[in-house]
Amino acid sequence: MATPLVSIDIAVNGVIQPRTVEARTTLVDFLRDHLHLTGTHVGCEHGVCGACTVLLDGEPVRSCCLFAVQAKGMAVTTVEGLAPQRGQLSKLQDAFCEAHALQCGYCTPGMLVACHALIERTPHPSEAEIREAIGGNLCRCTGYQQIVDAVKRATAPGAEVSK
């Protein structure tokens, strides 16, 4: 029996992406395999680790737990879409570098997306709000403190991160 194919249109990082996919294709596989956006990582494939976090219509979601067809007509933002333009870092991405908030880097895309969503809602979050926002993302290297420090650095009133 042939696997059913479905036509979808998803706006990914501001660009409409019309594709035909198998109905069972996960959103993370769509991003990585069909669009070659490999910044979104595949971790546990059960929605536990947060490595595959993307924004779906502005809200953080686990892209391993959604089918691409569920995102039809919606807007997806990946870690690649957080930068102001190709070759530049966002203020948050730069702060991650400055605060040494990444080590092996596997959790970093999901952490950045989760933190970006927090900052969109709360431009100057408290440490408790930062910890709550990243609470669903696992990191085995940093101990989380550097990630919290990076978000505080990027969102402190009048703070500038070096370029």
LINJOGI-V288634 format. One record per residue. N is the residue number from 1. PSI is psi in degrees with one decimal (NA if undefined). BURIAL is # if it has 9 or more other C-alpha atoms within 8 Angstrom, else .. D_FIRST is the distance of its C-alpha to the first C-alpha in Angstrom with 2 decimals. Layout:
n=N psi=PSI burial=BURIAL d_first=D_FIRST
n=N psi=PSI burial=BURIAL d_first=D_FIRST
This chain:
n=1 psi=130.7 burial=. d_first=0.00
n=2 psi=144.3 burial=. d_first=3.80
n=3 psi=129.8 burial=. d_first=6.55
n=4 psi=140.5 burial=. d_first=9.01
n=5 psi=144.6 burial=. d_first=12.27
n=6 psi=136.9 burial=# d_first=15.62
n=7 psi=131.6 burial=. d_first=19.04
n=8 psi=154.8 burial=# d_first=21.79
n=9 psi=115.1 burial=# d_first=25.51
n=10 psi=132.0 burial=# d_first=27.22
n=11 psi=112.0 burial=# d_first=30.87
n=12 psi=119.2 burial=# d_first=31.20
n=13 psi=38.4 burial=# d_first=34.81
n=14 psi=0.9 burial=. d_first=35.91
n=15 psi=125.8 burial=. d_first=33.62
n=16 psi=128.9 burial=. d_first=30.84
n=17 psi=93.6 burial=# d_first=27.62
n=18 psi=127.9 burial=. d_first=25.10
n=19 psi=161.9 burial=. d_first=21.68
n=20 psi=123.1 burial=. d_first=18.01
n=21 psi=161.3 burial=# d_first=16.14
n=22 psi=143.0 burial=# d_first=12.96
n=23 psi=-26.1 burial=# d_first=13.71
n=24 psi=2.2 burial=. d_first=14.15
n=25 psi=123.8 burial=# d_first=16.75
n=26 psi=160.4 burial=# d_first=20.10
n=27 psi=-40.2 burial=# d_first=23.21
n=28 psi=-39.2 burial=# d_first=24.84
n=29 psi=-35.9 burial=# d_first=22.04
n=30 psi=-47.4 burial=# d_first=22.14
n=31 psi=-45.5 burial=# d_first=25.91
n=32 psi=-46.5 burial=# d_first=26.01
n=33 psi=-35.6 burial=. d_first=23.14
n=34 psi=-35.5 burial=. d_first=22.96
n=35 psi=-7.9 burial=. d_first=26.66
n=36 psi=31.7 burial=. d_first=28.23
n=37 psi=89.3 burial=# d_first=30.34
n=38 psi=7.0 burial=. d_first=30.74
n=39 psi=-31.7 burial=# d_first=33.62
n=40 psi=118.3 burial=# d_first=31.38
n=41 psi=151.6 burial=# d_first=30.93
n=42 psi=120.6 burial=# d_first=28.24
n=43 psi=-98.2 burial=. d_first=30.13
n=44 psi=-22.2 burial=. d_first=29.14
n=45 psi=23.2 burial=. d_first=25.78
n=46 psi=5.6 burial=. d_first=26.99
n=47 psi=17.2 burial=# d_first=29.33
n=48 psi=-39.5 burial=# d_first=32.43
n=49 psi=-27.6 burial=# d_first=33.94
n=50 psi=-0.8 burial=# d_first=33.98
n=51 psi=-25.5 burial=# d_first=33.34
n=52 psi=14.6 burial=# d_first=30.53
n=53 psi=130.0 burial=# d_first=32.73
n=54 psi=169.6 burial=# d_first=32.63
n=55 psi=130.1 burial=# d_first=34.19
n=56 psi=110.7 burial=# d_first=32.09
n=57 psi=41.0 burial=. d_first=34.47
n=58 psi=-5.2 burial=# d_first=37.26
n=59 psi=137.1 burial=. d_first=36.27
n=60 psi=132.7 burial=# d_first=35.26
n=61 psi=159.8 burial=. d_first=31.76
n=62 psi=111.9 burial=# d_first=29.65
n=63 psi=-10.7 burial=# d_first=26.94
n=64 psi=-15.7 burial=# d_first=24.92
n=65 psi=4.5 burial=# d_first=24.59
n=66 psi=146.0 burial=# d_first=23.39
n=67 psi=148.5 burial=# d_first=20.25
n=68 psi=-36.3 burial=# d_first=21.16
n=69 psi=-24.5 burial=# d_first=20.12
n=70 psi=-21.5 burial=. d_first=22.82
n=71 psi=4.1 burial=# d_first=25.37
n=72 psi=128.2 burial=# d_first=24.64
n=73 psi=4.4 burial=. d_first=28.12
n=74 psi=173.7 burial=# d_first=29.92
n=75 psi=126.6 burial=# d_first=32.15
n=76 psi=133.1 burial=# d_first=31.41
n=77 psi=123.7 burial=# d_first=34.26
n=78 psi=176.4 burial=# d_first=33.76
n=79 psi=-32.5 burial=# d_first=36.64
n=80 psi=-26.8 burial=# d_first=36.86
n=81 psi=-2.5 burial=# d_first=37.65
n=82 psi=-25.6 burial=# d_first=40.60
n=83 psi=145.9 burial=# d_first=42.93
n=84 psi=-35.7 burial=. d_first=45.19
n=85 psi=163.8 burial=. d_first=44.18
n=86 psi=132.2 burial=. d_first=42.72
n=87 psi=-2.0 burial=. d_first=45.06
n=88 psi=154.3 burial=. d_first=46.80
n=89 psi=146.8 burial=# d_first=46.54
n=90 psi=167.7 burial=# d_first=46.74
n=91 psi=-40.5 burial=. d_first=49.72
n=92 psi=-44.5 burial=# d_first=47.56
n=93 psi=-41.5 burial=# d_first=45.97
n=94 psi=-40.5 burial=# d_first=49.48
n=95 psi=-35.2 burial=# d_first=50.76
n=96 psi=-42.5 burial=# d_first=48.09
n=97 psi=-47.8 burial=# d_first=49.51
n=98 psi=-37.5 burial=# d_first=53.10
n=99 psi=6.1 burial=# d_first=52.69
n=100 psi=46.1 burial=# d_first=50.69
n=101 psi=15.4 burial=# d_first=47.87
n=102 psi=139.9 burial=# d_first=45.31
n=103 psi=-81.3 burial=. d_first=45.40
n=104 psi=-26.5 burial=. d_first=42.20
n=105 psi=-4.4 burial=. d_first=40.58
n=106 psi=-39.3 burial=. d_first=37.22
n=107 psi=-14.6 burial=# d_first=37.87
n=108 psi=-47.2 burial=# d_first=39.84
n=109 psi=-44.5 burial=# d_first=37.27
n=110 psi=-39.6 burial=# d_first=36.32
n=111 psi=-45.8 burial=# d_first=40.02
n=112 psi=-42.5 burial=# d_first=40.99
n=113 psi=-44.5 burial=# d_first=38.47
n=114 psi=-42.9 burial=# d_first=39.59
n=115 psi=-37.9 burial=# d_first=43.23
n=116 psi=-45.0 burial=# d_first=42.79
n=117 psi=-40.4 burial=# d_first=41.43
n=118 psi=-47.8 burial=# d_first=44.45
n=119 psi=-32.3 burial=# d_first=46.89
n=120 psi=-38.3 burial=. d_first=45.49
n=121 psi=-39.1 burial=. d_first=46.26
n=122 psi=93.9 burial=. d_first=49.38
n=123 psi=-26.3 burial=. d_first=51.18
n=124 psi=73.0 burial=# d_first=53.57
n=125 psi=152.5 burial=# d_first=51.82
n=126 psi=168.4 burial=. d_first=53.72
n=127 psi=-38.9 burial=. d_first=52.89
n=128 psi=-40.1 burial=. d_first=51.47
n=129 psi=-37.7 burial=. d_first=49.18
n=130 psi=-47.6 burial=# d_first=48.00
n=131 psi=-37.0 burial=# d_first=47.34
n=132 psi=-42.2 burial=. d_first=45.42
n=133 psi=-34.3 burial=# d_first=43.26
n=134 psi=2.5 burial=# d_first=42.32
n=135 psi=-24.1 burial=. d_first=42.14
n=136 psi=5.9 burial=# d_first=38.35
n=137 psi=125.2 burial=# d_first=38.18
n=138 psi=137.7 burial=# d_first=38.84
n=139 psi=129.1 burial=. d_first=41.15
n=140 psi=-1.8 burial=. d_first=42.36
n=141 psi=-47.6 burial=. d_first=44.95
n=142 psi=-21.6 burial=# d_first=47.17
n=143 psi=6.2 burial=. d_first=48.12
n=144 psi=-26.4 burial=. d_first=47.37
n=145 psi=-40.6 burial=. d_first=51.03
n=146 psi=-31.6 burial=# d_first=50.72
n=147 psi=-45.2 burial=# d_first=47.79
n=148 psi=-44.6 burial=# d_first=49.97
n=149 psi=-39.4 burial=# d_first=52.85
n=150 psi=-43.4 burial=# d_first=50.79
n=151 psi=-41.5 burial=# d_first=49.83
n=152 psi=-41.0 burial=# d_first=53.46
n=153 psi=-43.6 burial=# d_first=54.62
n=154 psi=-21.5 burial=# d_first=52.36
n=155 psi=-0.8 burial=# d_first=53.29
n=156 psi=136.5 burial=. d_first=56.95
n=157 psi=125.3 burial=. d_first=59.15
n=158 psi=0.1 burial=. d_first=60.59
n=159 psi=142.2 burial=. d_first=58.82
n=160 psi=138.2 burial=. d_first=57.84
n=161 psi=149.1 burial=# d_first=55.71
n=162 psi=152.3 burial=. d_first=56.76
n=163 psi=NA burial=. d_first=54.97
